[in-house]
């Protein structure tokens, strides 16, 4: 995973993606690996694949606050606000007093209500 982070910093996204995939194969319970793997795909503008990776991460780690937050942030970027709210609500069930999650939830709910 650390090699992937270095490769991302160097802008070598394809190699970083491969490293994060390998990290998940070695430890499928590593939330950071899923988030980093997804971020690699975001960097190459493959947002759908990035979302699929986070979904896989939540299947392995359904109570991961971090993966739910990453998925919510990705959905906001993709303008899928209803899905972002769902991920934020899942994150808030895990950490109900998390200020950043609460603020984002309020803002996204308000934006989603505008249509």
Phi and psi in degrees as a GROMACS rama.xvg file:
@    title "Ramachandran Plot"
@    xaxis  label "Phi"
@    yaxis  label "Psi"
@TYPE xy
-63.0514  -37.1439  UNK-2
-62.3352  -42.0788  UNK-3
-60.3349  -40.0479  UNK-4
-63.7173  -42.8886  UNK-5
-63.304  -42.619  UNK-6
-63.75  -38.1159  UNK-7
-61.9415  -44.0755  UNK-8
-61.578  -30.9284  UNK-9
-83.0762  -6.31747  UNK-10
84.2121  11.9331  UNK-11
-94.0997  73.4803  UNK-12
-69.0266  -38.8182  UNK-13
-62.9285  -43.8514  UNK-14
-68.4147  -36.6358  UNK-15
-62.8183  -43.8083  UNK-16
-57.6443  -44.2536  UNK-17
-61.9083  -39.5489  UNK-18
-66.7  -40.4647  UNK-19
-67.736  -36.5706  UNK-20
-61.0392  -44.4147  UNK-21
-63.1366  -39.5853  UNK-22
-61.7928  -39.4696  UNK-23
-69.7799  -38.2783  UNK-24
-60.2224  -38.5105  UNK-25
-75.8291  -34.5407  UNK-26
-144.482  86.9265  UNK-27
-70.4559  2.38477  UNK-28
-107.789  20.2413  UNK-29
-99.4417  99.3041  UNK-30
-59.5038  -40.5354  UNK-31
-62.1194  -34.689  UNK-32
-64.7175  -42.5518  UNK-33
-62.5459  -43.6842  UNK-34
-64.2548  -43.8017  UNK-35
-66.7136  -41.2096  UNK-36
-59.3757  -46.3037  UNK-37
-62.1668  -42.4434  UNK-38
-61.6171  -35.4256  UNK-39
-60.1533  -43.3716  UNK-40
-69.2076  -32.7294  UNK-41
-61.3116  -40.8166  UNK-42
-64.5716  -26.2377  UNK-43
-101.222  18.9522  UNK-44
59.7643  34.5519  UNK-45
-108.149  70.9677  UNK-46
-67.9061  -32.7032  UNK-47
-64.9887  -44.8805  UNK-48
-63.8048  -38.8861  UNK-49
-58.6685  -42.8284  UNK-50
-65.496  -39.1672  UNK-51
-63.303  -37.6804  UNK-52
-65.3572  -41.7466  UNK-53
-66.4591  -35.402  UNK-54
-62.2482  -43.3233  UNK-55
-60.3491  -41.0876  UNK-56
-62.2978  -39.2767  UNK-57
-72.9544  -26.2167  UNK-58
-67.3698  -38.8528  UNK-59
-77.0076  -36.3531  UNK-60
-132.452  70.4818  UNK-61
-62.9515  -19.4344  UNK-62
-102.567  23.1379  UNK-63
-83.2961  110.22  UNK-64
-59.1135  -44.7903  UNK-65
-63.3973  -42.5377  UNK-66
-69.1209  -39.7551  UNK-67
-60.5037  -40.6637  UNK-68
-67.0036  -41.2501  UNK-69
-62.6689  -41.7013  UNK-70
-65.2824  -40.4151  UNK-71
-62.2798  -44.9675  UNK-72
-62.4925  -42.604  UNK-73
-61.9977  -42.2874  UNK-74
-65.7457  -34.877  UNK-75
-63.1437  -45.1555  UNK-76
-60.1674  -35.5263  UNK-77
-85.6305  1.81913  UNK-78
65.019  28.2202  UNK-79
-103.628  73.4947  UNK-80
-68.1974  -36.0877  UNK-81
-62.469  -40.2936  UNK-82
-69.0325  -35.9577  UNK-83
-60.9834  -43.4341  UNK-84
-59.8656  -42.4078  UNK-85
-60.0568  -45.6596  UNK-86
-66.5568  -39.4659  UNK-87
-64.0913  -40.237  UNK-88
-65.7713  -36.5738  UNK-89
-64.9873  -42.2804  UNK-90
-62.3421  -41.2269  UNK-91
-71.3075  -23.3026  UNK-92
-67.9989  -30.1925  UNK-93
-81.594  -44.6382  UNK-94
-131.493  81.905  UNK-95
-62.3654  -23.4152  UNK-96
-104.039  15.6863  UNK-97
-73.2768  112.752  UNK-98
-60.3998  -45.1095  UNK-99
-63.1517  -43.1321  UNK-100
-65.2815  -41.8797  UNK-101
-62.5682  -44.8788  UNK-102
-63.2967  -46.2336  UNK-103
-62.7643  -41.9863  UNK-104
-58.9106  -47.1787  UNK-105
-60.2813  -47.2751  UNK-106
-65.2585  -42.9556  UNK-107
-69.1772  -40.8664  UNK-108
-59.6339  -43.0631  UNK-109
-64.3331  -42.7202  UNK-110
-65.8875  -41.1285  UNK-111
-64.7231  -35.0456  UNK-112
-67.4688  -27.3424  UNK-113
-68.37  -24.729  UNK-114
